[in-house]
Amino acid sequence: MQTQKPAAPRGPKPNPNTRDNLIRAGMRMFHEAGYTASGIKDIVDEAGLPKGSFYNHFESKEAFGEQVIDFYFEKGLPELRALLGDGNVPPLKRLQTYFEERMQGYEAAGYAGGCMLGNLSLEVADQSTAMRSRLAEHFETWSGLLETCIVQAQRTGAMKNQLPASLLARFLLNSWEGALVRMKAEKSNRPLKEFVQAVFGSILV
């Protein structure tokens, strides 16, 4: 005697792309309007999805923010590692190329947006321990990649500055993020050009 198979559940099947679509929409909105000004309804509208779909994937806006931060950083991480880890290019040249390419990108965007990690650090780090932790972790990874180039430049004699590479890497990242804030305020590439001039004309020599 054959047992009857249970009927398949009715209704539309969950869309596996819904979560990614929400995260991408959130990244765009956080970058353009900020975290606080981006409501859940705004995010699902941007993604073209019903509001209920948000809570099918994220338990809170804060948890969603953590995922957006991870996605934003990890999206650019392979390119960052490839550029800064290219052993065929001298280490200081890798660093300068990286910052100059970023500067060109901001110029093309009309000096808007800036770095979302920096923007969110200013906006939410004092309010959300979870999001602050994600931001700090990604800044540490970013700084570590800069540090590797500096170590190589010091060991090969390409630079005389023998301050700890970790200190110099953090200084570079902190200075770059500050230059981006000034860039947005002034709508000008002057702060970024001054960063490149000071770093590669005096600090990393």
C-alpha positions as CSV (number, residue, x, y, z in Angstrom):
1,M,0.0,0.0,0.0
2,Q,1.4,3.3,-1.0
3,T,1.5,6.2,1.4
4,Q,0.3,9.4,0.1
5,K,2.9,12.1,-0.2
6,P,2.2,15.3,1.7
7,A,1.0,18.1,-0.6
8,A,3.5,20.7,-1.5
9,P,3.0,24.0,0.3
10,R,1.1,26.5,-1.8
11,G,2.1,30.0,-2.5
12,P,5.2,31.6,-4.1
13,K,8.6,30.1,-3.3
14,P,11.0,32.3,-1.4
15,N,13.2,34.3,-3.7
16,P,16.8,33.5,-2.8
17,N,17.9,36.9,-4.1
18,T,15.7,38.9,-1.7
19,R,18.3,39.1,1.0
20,D,21.0,40.3,-1.4
21,N,18.6,42.8,-3.0
22,L,17.8,44.3,0.4
23,I,21.5,44.5,1.4
24,R,22.4,46.2,-1.9
25,A,19.5,48.6,-1.5
26,G,20.6,49.3,2.1
27,M,24.2,49.9,1.0
28,R,23.0,52.5,-1.6
29,M,20.8,54.3,0.9
30,F,23.3,54.3,3.8
31,H,25.9,55.7,1.4
32,E,23.6,58.4,0.0
33,A,21.4,59.3,3.0
34,G,23.0,57.7,6.0
35,Y,21.8,55.0,8.4
36,T,19.4,57.1,10.5
37,A,17.6,58.7,7.6
38,S,17.1,55.3,5.8
39,G,14.0,53.7,7.2
40,I,13.0,50.1,6.6
41,K,10.2,51.2,4.3
42,D,12.6,53.2,2.3
43,I,15.0,50.3,2.0
44,V,12.3,47.8,0.9
45,D,10.9,50.4,-1.5
46,E,14.4,50.9,-3.0
47,A,14.7,47.1,-3.4
48,G,11.2,46.9,-4.9
49,L,10.0,44.4,-2.2
50,P,7.2,44.3,0.3
51,K,8.0,45.5,3.8
52,G,7.3,42.0,5.4
53,S,10.2,40.6,3.4
54,F,12.7,42.6,5.5
55,Y,11.9,40.7,8.7
56,N,12.0,37.4,6.9
57,H,15.8,37.9,6.6
58,F,16.8,40.3,9.4
59,E,15.7,40.5,13.0
60,S,16.3,44.2,13.3
61,K,17.6,47.2,11.5
62,E,20.8,47.1,13.5
63,A,21.4,43.4,12.5
64,F,20.7,44.5,8.9
65,G,23.3,47.3,9.3
66,E,25.9,44.8,10.3
67,Q,25.3,42.8,7.2
68,V,25.4,45.9,5.0
69,I,28.8,46.9,6.5
70,D,30.2,43.5,5.9
71,F,28.9,43.5,2.3
72,Y,30.3,46.9,1.5
73,F,33.8,46.1,2.8
74,E,33.9,42.5,1.4
75,K,32.7,43.7,-2.0
76,G,35.9,45.7,-2.6
77,L,38.3,43.4,-0.6
78,P,39.4,41.1,-3.5
79,E,40.4,44.1,-5.6
80,L,42.2,45.7,-2.6
81,R,44.1,42.6,-1.9
82,A,45.1,42.1,-5.5
83,L,46.4,45.6,-5.9
84,L,48.2,45.9,-2.6
85,G,49.6,42.4,-2.8
86,D,50.9,42.6,-6.3
87,G,54.6,41.5,-5.9
88,N,55.4,42.7,-9.5
89,V,54.9,46.3,-8.4
90,P,57.1,48.1,-5.8
91,P,55.3,48.4,-2.5
92,L,55.2,52.2,-2.3
93,K,54.0,52.4,-5.9
94,R,51.2,50.0,-5.0
95,L,50.1,52.2,-2.1
96,Q,50.3,55.4,-4.2
97,T,48.3,53.8,-7.1
98,Y,45.6,52.7,-4.6
99,F,45.0,56.1,-3.2
100,E,45.3,57.9,-6.5
101,E,42.7,55.5,-8.0
102,R,40.4,56.1,-5.1
103,M,40.8,59.8,-5.6
104,Q,39.9,59.5,-9.2
105,G,36.8,57.6,-8.3
106,Y,35.6,60.3,-5.9
107,E,36.3,63.0,-8.4
108,A,34.1,61.1,-10.9
109,A,31.3,60.9,-8.3
110,G,31.4,64.6,-7.7
111,Y,33.0,64.3,-4.3
112,A,29.7,62.8,-2.9
113,G,29.3,59.7,-0.7
114,G,32.8,59.3,0.5
115,C,33.7,56.1,2.4
116,M,30.7,54.4,4.0
117,L,32.8,52.9,6.8
118,G,33.9,56.4,7.8
119,N,30.4,57.9,7.4
120,L,28.9,55.2,9.6
121,S,31.6,55.5,12.2
122,L,30.7,59.1,12.6
123,E,27.0,58.4,12.7
124,V,26.4,55.1,14.6
125,A,29.5,54.1,16.5
126,D,28.3,55.7,19.7
127,Q,24.9,54.1,19.5
128,S,25.5,50.6,18.3
129,T,28.1,48.3,19.9
130,A,27.4,45.6,17.2
131,M,27.9,47.9,14.3
132,R,30.9,49.6,15.9
133,S,32.5,46.2,16.2
134,R,32.0,45.4,12.5
135,L,33.5,48.8,11.5
136,A,36.5,48.3,13.8
137,E,37.2,44.9,12.4
138,H,37.1,46.0,8.8
139,F,39.3,49.0,9.5
140,E,41.8,46.6,11.1
141,T,41.8,44.4,8.0
142,W,42.3,47.4,5.8
143,S,45.1,48.8,7.9
144,G,46.8,45.4,7.9
145,L,47.0,45.4,4.1
146,L,48.5,48.8,4.1
147,E,51.0,47.7,6.8
148,T,52.2,44.8,4.7
149,C,53.2,47.2,1.9
150,I,55.0,49.4,4.3
151,V,56.9,46.5,5.9
152,Q,58.1,45.4,2.4
153,A,59.2,49.0,1.6
154,Q,61.1,49.2,4.8
155,R,62.8,45.8,4.4
156,T,63.9,46.5,0.8
157,G,65.3,50.0,1.7
158,A,62.7,51.7,-0.5
159,M,61.9,54.0,2.5
160,K,64.0,55.3,5.3
161,N,61.2,56.0,7.8
162,Q,61.5,53.2,10.3
163,L,58.6,54.0,12.6
164,P,56.6,50.9,13.2
165,A,54.7,49.8,10.1
166,S,51.5,49.3,12.0
167,L,51.6,52.8,13.4
168,L,52.3,54.3,9.9
169,A,49.5,52.2,8.4
170,R,47.0,53.3,11.0
171,F,48.1,56.9,10.5
172,L,47.6,56.6,6.7
173,L,44.1,55.2,7.1
174,N,43.1,57.8,9.8
175,S,44.4,60.6,7.6
176,W,42.7,59.3,4.5
177,E,39.4,59.1,6.3
178,G,39.8,62.7,7.6
179,A,40.7,63.9,4.1
180,L,37.5,62.3,2.8
181,V,35.4,64.2,5.4
182,R,37.1,67.5,4.2
183,M,36.5,66.5,0.6
184,K,32.8,66.2,1.2
185,A,32.6,69.5,3.1
186,E,34.6,71.4,0.4
187,K,33.3,69.4,-2.6
188,S,36.9,69.5,-3.8
189,N,39.8,67.0,-4.4
190,R,42.2,69.4,-2.6
191,P,42.2,67.4,0.7
192,L,42.9,64.2,-1.2
193,K,45.7,65.7,-3.2
194,E,47.3,67.1,-0.1
195,F,47.1,63.7,1.5
196,V,48.9,62.1,-1.4
197,Q,51.5,64.9,-1.5
198,A,52.3,64.7,2.2
199,V,52.3,60.9,2.5
200,F,54.4,60.1,-0.6
201,G,56.5,63.3,-0.5
202,S,57.5,63.2,3.1
203,I,56.1,60.5,5.4
204,L,56.7,57.3,3.4
205,V,60.2,58.2,2.3
